[in-house]
Amino acid sequence: MAETRQSSVTKVGIELDNGFAGWAVTASGGGAHADVVKDAHGHGKHIGPTHYEDILVTVGAGMSQAFNSWISAVTGYNAGQDKNGALSFVDYNYREQARTEWMQGSITDVSLPAFDASSKQAATIGLKIKPGLTRSVASSGVARRMTTAKQKLWLCSNFRLSIGGLEDGCKRVSRIEPIVISADDGPDDLVITLTEAQAAGFYKWHKDFVIDGNNGADREKDGELVCLAPNLSTELFRFSLEGLGIFAISTPSVTKGVEALRKVTVKMYCEEMHLVSWT
């Protein structure tokens, strides 16, 4: 009998509710395991309940509408968004070499990368999916039909931030720290870096909001984070930022003999962050 050779995996396709959703940049997790439990008298052991690892994937732009809608629903804190899906590990001929299926999976975290005007790195969105059940399927060798919209180039340097009343300062933002949006707890703080010369509006808001204590909901601000294609005009994703409140602004450090553009770091809490549109 001829030996069956397994080809190397070159891509990981993501399926959602029996439809192809796009290609993963990275994918892991989904394994099943059980705890080893000692019996009541400590003389024996047995297997406890089965647990399923979180499925971790990162994706770029160009995923399916259904997939992006799933992310949008989670960032909007909508209930009832459990989905069935699969990771299909294929070779260069799209023949499936392995498969991890999940049932009743829910996104618990959506992670955005650090946006940096000087970066040349490709940007990705990270997802943590909590499955109700997983199943690993051995190599089938079947060629999978995996077609979707062409993957769009997206760089960490291509972004635009706007905050109501602070538009001029936002034009000089050079970096936004990574943000995790939790389905349970909402988004991380919004932490930005910009030139000190353009930070007057943030200093004014900080004085009013923090020092003078005028920090009611009516003094919070709303904004938007837009992720752009390399032409810097085509929008790939748009996130709304709601209930922003400044709580810290740094004093730029100075090093003797070193001439550098002075920058400040501004920290704001963000009550809600939603994916509101995509292409």
C-alpha positions in Angstrom: 0.0 0.0 0.0 1.4 3.4 -1.0 2.2 5.7 1.9 0.0 8.7 2.3 2.1 11.8 2.8 0.7 14.9 4.5 1.6 18.2 2.9 2.7 21.3 4.8 0.1 23.7 6.0 0.5 27.1 4.2 -2.8 28.8 5.1 -5.5 28.8 7.7 -9.0 29.5 6.5 -11.8 30.6 8.9 -15.3 29.3 8.4 -18.3 30.9 10.1 -21.7 29.2 10.1 -20.7 27.0 7.1 -19.5 30.0 5.1 -15.9 31.0 4.3 -15.0 34.1 6.3 -11.4 34.8 5.2 -7.8 33.9 6.0 -6.3 34.0 9.4 -2.9 35.6 9.9 -2.4 33.5 13.0 -4.6 30.8 14.6 -4.2 28.6 17.7 -6.1 26.9 20.5 -9.3 25.0 20.6 -7.9 21.9 22.3 -9.9 19.8 24.8 -8.5 18.8 28.2 -9.8 17.6 31.5 -8.4 18.1 35.0 -7.1 15.2 37.0 -9.0 15.0 40.3 -8.2 13.0 43.4 -11.0 11.1 45.0 -12.4 12.0 48.4 -10.0 9.8 50.3 -6.9 10.8 48.3 -6.2 7.2 47.2 -7.2 7.4 43.6 -7.6 9.7 40.7 -10.1 10.3 38.0 -10.9 12.7 35.1 -12.9 15.8 35.9 -15.1 17.8 33.5 -13.9 18.6 30.0 -12.6 22.1 29.2 -12.1 23.7 25.8 -9.2 26.1 25.1 -10.0 29.6 23.8 -9.4 29.9 20.1 -7.1 32.8 19.3 -7.0 34.3 15.8 -5.6 37.4 14.2 -7.0 38.7 10.9 -6.4 41.5 8.5 -8.8 43.6 6.4 -10.9 41.9 3.8 -12.8 39.4 5.9 -16.4 38.6 5.0 -19.3 40.8 5.9 -20.7 38.1 8.2 -17.4 37.9 10.1 -17.1 41.7 10.5 -20.8 41.8 11.6 -19.9 39.3 14.3 -17.2 41.6 15.6 -19.5 44.6 15.4 -22.2 42.9 17.4 -19.7 42.0 20.1 -18.3 45.5 20.4 -21.8 46.7 20.6 -22.4 44.4 23.6 -25.3 42.6 21.9 -26.3 39.2 23.4 -27.0 36.1 21.5 -24.0 36.2 19.2 -22.8 32.6 19.6 -21.5 31.2 16.3 -20.4 27.8 14.9 -17.2 27.8 12.9 -14.0 26.1 12.0 -10.3 26.6 11.3 -9.3 24.8 8.1 -5.6 24.2 7.8 -4.8 23.8 4.1 -1.7 23.3 1.8 -0.8 25.4 -1.2 -3.4 23.5 -3.3 -6.1 24.3 -0.7 -6.3 20.6 0.3 -7.3 20.4 3.9 -4.6 18.9 6.2 -6.4 19.4 9.5 -9.5 21.0 10.9 -10.7 22.4 14.2 -14.4 22.9 14.5 -16.1 24.9 17.2 -19.8 25.1 18.3 -21.5 27.9 20.2 -18.4 30.1 20.1 -18.5 33.7 21.5 -16.0 36.4 21.1 -14.8 37.6 24.5 -12.0 40.0 23.4 -11.2 42.1 20.4 -7.7 43.4 20.3 -6.4 46.3 18.2 -2.7 46.8 17.6 -0.6 49.8 18.5 -1.0 52.4 15.8 2.2 54.3 15.1 2.8 56.8 12.3 6.4 55.5 11.9 5.5 51.8 11.7 5.8 49.7 8.6 4.2 46.7 10.1 1.0 45.1 8.8 -2.0 45.7 11.2 -4.3 42.9 12.4 -7.3 42.5 14.7 -7.0 39.8 17.3 -10.0 37.8 18.5 -10.4 35.5 21.5 -13.2 33.0 20.9 -14.7 31.0 23.8 -16.1 27.8 22.4 -18.9 25.7 24.0 -17.5 22.6 22.3 -14.6 21.8 19.9 -13.7 18.9 17.7 -10.5 18.1 15.9 -10.8 16.4 12.6 -7.9 14.6 10.9 -6.6 15.4 7.5 -9.2 14.9 4.8 -7.1 15.9 1.8 -10.2 17.5 0.3 -9.7 20.7 -1.7 -11.7 23.4 0.0 -13.4 26.2 -1.9 -12.2 29.3 -0.2 -13.0 32.6 -1.9 -13.8 35.9 -0.5 -13.0 39.6 -1.1 -9.4 40.3 -1.8 -7.3 40.8 1.3 -6.6 44.5 1.7 -3.3 45.9 2.7 -3.5 47.6 6.1 -0.6 49.1 8.0 -0.3 50.2 11.6 0.7 53.7 10.4 -2.5 54.2 8.5 -5.0 55.7 11.0 -7.0 58.8 11.8 -8.2 59.9 15.2 -10.7 62.5 15.9 -12.1 63.7 19.3 -14.8 66.4 19.5 -13.3 69.8 20.1 -9.7 68.5 19.8 -9.4 68.0 16.0 -6.3 70.1 15.6 -4.4 68.2 18.3 -5.6 64.8 17.0 -4.0 65.6 13.6 -0.6 65.4 15.4 -1.2 62.1 17.2 1.8 59.9 16.3 0.9 56.8 18.3 -2.1 55.1 19.9 -1.3 52.3 22.3 -2.9 48.8 21.8 -6.6 48.5 22.9 -8.5 45.5 24.0 -12.3 45.6 23.8 -13.8 43.1 26.2 -17.3 41.8 25.7 -17.9 42.1 29.5 -15.9 45.1 30.5 -15.7 47.3 27.4 -12.5 48.9 26.1 -9.1 49.7 27.6 -8.0 53.2 28.2 -7.2 55.3 25.1 -3.5 56.3 25.4 -2.1 58.6 22.7 1.1 60.4 22.0 1.3 63.8 20.2 3.6 66.8 19.9 3.6 69.1 22.9 3.1 72.1 20.6 -0.3 70.7 19.5 -1.5 69.6 22.9 -2.9 72.9 24.1 -6.5 71.6 23.8 -5.7 68.5 25.8 -4.0 70.5 28.6 -7.1 72.8 28.8 -9.4 69.8 29.0 -7.2 68.2 31.6 -7.3 71.3 33.8 -11.0 71.6 33.6 -11.8 67.8 33.9 -9.1 66.8 36.5 -7.8 69.8 38.3 -11.0 71.9 38.5 -13.2 68.8 38.9 -15.6 69.5 36.2 -15.8 65.8 35.2 -19.5 65.0 34.8 -20.8 63.1 31.9 -21.5 66.4 30.1 -17.8 67.1 30.0 -16.9 63.8 28.5 -16.1 63.7 24.8 -16.9 61.4 21.8 -14.6 60.5 18.9 -13.7 58.1 16.2 -10.8 55.9 15.2 -10.6 55.3 11.5 -8.3 52.6 10.0 -7.2 53.5 6.5 -5.8 51.8 3.4 -2.3 52.9 2.2 -3.8 55.7 0.0 -4.9 57.3 3.4 -8.4 58.0 2.0 -10.1 54.6 1.8 -11.6 53.6 5.1 -11.2 49.9 6.1 -12.7 50.1 9.6 -14.3 52.8 11.7 -14.6 52.6 15.5 -16.7 55.0 17.5 -15.3 56.2 20.9 -17.9 57.1 23.4 -17.6 58.6 26.9 -14.0 59.7 26.8 -12.6 61.3 29.9 -9.1 62.5 30.3 -7.4 61.5 33.5 -3.6 62.0 33.0 -1.2 63.9 30.7 2.5 63.5 31.0 5.2 66.1 31.3 7.7 65.5 28.5 11.2 64.5 29.7 14.3 66.4 28.6 17.8 64.8 28.2 20.8 67.0 28.3 22.5 67.4 25.0 19.7 65.6 23.1 17.6 67.7 20.7 14.2 66.1 20.0 10.7 67.1 19.3 8.9 67.2 22.6 5.9 64.9 22.9 3.3 64.3 25.5 1.2 61.2 26.4 -2.5 61.6 27.1 -4.5 59.0 28.9 -8.3 58.8 28.6 -10.9 56.3 29.8 -13.3 55.2 27.2 -16.8 53.9 28.2 -17.7 52.3 24.9 -15.9 51.5 21.7 -17.9 50.1 18.8 -17.0 48.8 15.3 -19.5 50.8 13.3 -18.4 50.4 9.7 -16.0 48.4 7.5 -15.3 47.8 3.8 
